[in-house]
Amino acid sequence: MSTVSKPRGLAGRLVRAFCAVVAALVAVVLASAGWVAYTTAGKVYDVQDAPDAPVAIVLGAQVRDGKPMRFLSGRLDTAIALMAAGKIKAILVSGDADGNSGNEIQAMTDYLIEHGIDPAVIIGDDHGIDTYDTCARAKETFGVERGLIISQPLHVSRAVALCEDMDLDVDGVTAECIDCNTLAVVRNYARELLARPKAVLDLWSGRDPVVVSPPVDSLATITAR
C-alpha cells in the first residue's frame, strides 16, 4: 500500500504546486492590468477628442517587405489624422531599425511621406526596442516633455502608464487595425496582457534603455516653430 500511496501523494503535491503557480501568475497579470487601468483613467482618446500636443509618438511594430503591416499602418494613419487636424507639430517614430521583420523606422518614415507628411517634421528613433525604451528615450534623448502616444487600445494604455511613471506627460490616442484578422488580434492582445507584468518589473528596476544616446535638439527645433 505504501508504494501506491507515495506516488499519489507526490502527484497531488505537484498538482497543488502547479495550481499555486498558475494562480500567482494570474494574480500578477490582473494586478498589473489594474495598475495600468488606474494610471491611464481619462488619458486615452480617439483622434477627434485628443488634446493638442507638440509631438505624437508612434510606437513601432512589424513590417513586411519594407512596408508597415496592418497594426503599424493603423498607428501611422492616426498620426496623419492628428497632423491634418492641427493637433500636433511633429511625429516621433520609435521602433527597432534592426528588427527581425526589417527596418521599422524607415518603413514608418516612408509611409508618412507617401501620405503627405512633410519629412521635415518626422524624427526617427532607431532604438525604441520596446515600449519602455521608447518612453525613456523620448524623454531623455529627444527632450519630450508633453506628447501624444499612439497604438491600438490595449497597448496604448500600457504605453501611457509607462511614460507617466517616468514623469513624461502623455495622453494616449487609439489606432484602429483595419482588416486585421481575428487570430492576429487575439495573439497581440494575449501578448499585451503578458507584457504588463514586464512593464511593472522594468519600472521597478529603473533600468536604462538598451541604447543610451546623448540628448539631441532636433525635435525641440521643430516644435518651436
SULRA-V194909 format. One record per residue. N is the residue number from 1. RES is the residue in one small letter. SS is DSSP state (H for helix, E for strand, C for the rest). Layout:
n->N res->RES ss->SS
n->N res->RES ss->SS
//
This chain:
n->1 res->m ss->C
n->2 res->s ss->H
n->3 res->t ss->H
n->4 res->v ss->H
n->5 res->s ss->H
n->6 res->k ss->H
n->7 res->p ss->H
n->8 res->r ss->H
n->9 res->g ss->H
n->10 res->l ss->H
n->11 res->a ss->H
n->12 res->g ss->H
n->13 res->r ss->H
n->14 res->l ss->H
n->15 res->v ss->H
n->16 res->r ss->H
n->17 res->a ss->H
n->18 res->f ss->H
n->19 res->c ss->H
n->20 res->a ss->H
n->21 res->v ss->H
n->22 res->v ss->H
n->23 res->a ss->H
n->24 res->a ss->H
n->25 res->l ss->H
n->26 res->v ss->H
n->27 res->a ss->H
n->28 res->v ss->H
n->29 res->v ss->H
n->30 res->l ss->H
n->31 res->a ss->H
n->32 res->s ss->H
n->33 res->a ss->H
n->34 res->g ss->H
n->35 res->w ss->H
n->36 res->v ss->H
n->37 res->a ss->H
n->38 res->y ss->H
n->39 res->t ss->H
n->40 res->t ss->H
n->41 res->a ss->C
n->42 res->g ss->C
n->43 res->k ss->C
n->44 res->v ss->E
n->45 res->y ss->E
n->46 res->d ss->C
n->47 res->v ss->C
n->48 res->q ss->C
n->49 res->d ss->C
n->50 res->a ss->C
n->51 res->p ss->C
n->52 res->d ss->C
n->53 res->a ss->C
n->54 res->p ss->C
n->55 res->v ss->E
n->56 res->a ss->E
n->57 res->i ss->E
n->58 res->v ss->E
n->59 res->l ss->E
n->60 res->g ss->C
n->61 res->a ss->C
n->62 res->q ss->C
n->63 res->v ss->E
n->64 res->r ss->E
n->65 res->d ss->C
n->66 res->g ss->C
n->67 res->k ss->E
n->68 res->p ss->E
n->69 res->m ss->C
n->70 res->r ss->H
n->71 res->f ss->H
n->72 res->l ss->H
n->73 res->s ss->H
n->74 res->g ss->H
n->75 res->r ss->H
n->76 res->l ss->H
n->77 res->d ss->H
n->78 res->t ss->H
n->79 res->a ss->H
n->80 res->i ss->H
n->81 res->a ss->H
n->82 res->l ss->H
n->83 res->m ss->H
n->84 res->a ss->H
n->85 res->a ss->C
n->86 res->g ss->C
n->87 res->k ss->C
n->88 res->i ss->C
n->89 res->k ss->C
n->90 res->a ss->E
n->91 res->i ss->E
n->92 res->l ss->E
n->93 res->v ss->E
n->94 res->s ss->E
n->95 res->g ss->C
n->96 res->d ss->E
n->97 res->a ss->C
n->98 res->d ss->C
n->99 res->g ss->E
n->100 res->n ss->C
n->101 res->s ss->C
n->102 res->g ss->E
n->103 res->n ss->C
n->104 res->e ss->H
n->105 res->i ss->H
n->106 res->q ss->H
n->107 res->a ss->H
n->108 res->m ss->H
n->109 res->t ss->H
n->110 res->d ss->H
n->111 res->y ss->H
n->112 res->l ss->H
n->113 res->i ss->H
n->114 res->e ss->H
n->115 res->h ss->C
n->116 res->g ss->C
n->117 res->i ss->C
n->118 res->d ss->C
n->119 res->p ss->H
n->120 res->a ss->H
n->121 res->v ss->H
n->122 res->i ss->E
n->123 res->i ss->E
n->124 res->g ss->E
n->125 res->d ss->E
n->126 res->d ss->C
n->127 res->h ss->E
n->128 res->g ss->C
n->129 res->i ss->C
n->130 res->d ss->C
n->131 res->t ss->H
n->132 res->y ss->H
n->133 res->d ss->H
n->134 res->t ss->H
n->135 res->c ss->H
n->136 res->a ss->H
n->137 res->r ss->H
n->138 res->a ss->H
n->139 res->k ss->H
n->140 res->e ss->H
n->141 res->t ss->C
n->142 res->f ss->C
n->143 res->g ss->C
n->144 res->v ss->C
n->145 res->e ss->C
n->146 res->r ss->E
n->147 res->g ss->E
n->148 res->l ss->E
n->149 res->i ss->E
n->150 res->i ss->E
n->151 res->s ss->E
n->152 res->q ss->C
n->153 res->p ss->H
n->154 res->l ss->H
n->155 res->h ss->H
n->156 res->v ss->H
n->157 res->s ss->H
n->158 res->r ss->H
n->159 res->a ss->H
n->160 res->v ss->H
n->161 res->a ss->H
n->162 res->l ss->H
n->163 res->c ss->H
n->164 res->e ss->H
n->165 res->d ss->H
n->166 res->m ss->C
n->167 res->d ss->C
n->168 res->l ss->C
n->169 res->d ss->E
n->170 res->v ss->E
n->171 res->d ss->E
n->172 res->g ss->E
n->173 res->v ss->E
n->174 res->t ss->E
n->175 res->a ss->C
n->176 res->e ss->C
n->177 res->c ss->C
n->178 res->i ss->C
n->179 res->d ss->C
n->180 res->c ss->C
n->181 res->n ss->C
n->182 res->t ss->H
n->183 res->l ss->H
n->184 res->a ss->H
n->185 res->v ss->H
n->186 res->v ss->H
n->187 res->r ss->H
n->188 res->n ss->H
n->189 res->y ss->H
n->190 res->a ss->H
n->191 res->r ss->H
n->192 res->e ss->H
n->193 res->l ss->H
n->194 res->l ss->H
n->195 res->a ss->H
n->196 res->r ss->H
n->197 res->p ss->H
n->198 res->k ss->H
n->199 res->a ss->H
n->200 res->v ss->H
n->201 res->l ss->H
n->202 res->d ss->H
n->203 res->l ss->H
n->204 res->w ss->H
n->205 res->s ss->H
n->206 res->g ss->C
n->207 res->r ss->C
n->208 res->d ss->C
n->209 res->p ss->C
n->210 res->v ss->C
n->211 res->v ss->C
n->212 res->v ss->C
n->213 res->s ss->C
n->214 res->p ss->C
n->215 res->p ss->C
n->216 res->v ss->C
n->217 res->d ss->C
n->218 res->s ss->H
n->219 res->l ss->H
n->220 res->a ss->H
n->221 res->t ss->H
n->222 res->i ss->H
n->223 res->t ss->H
n->224 res->a ss->C
n->225 res->r ss->C
//
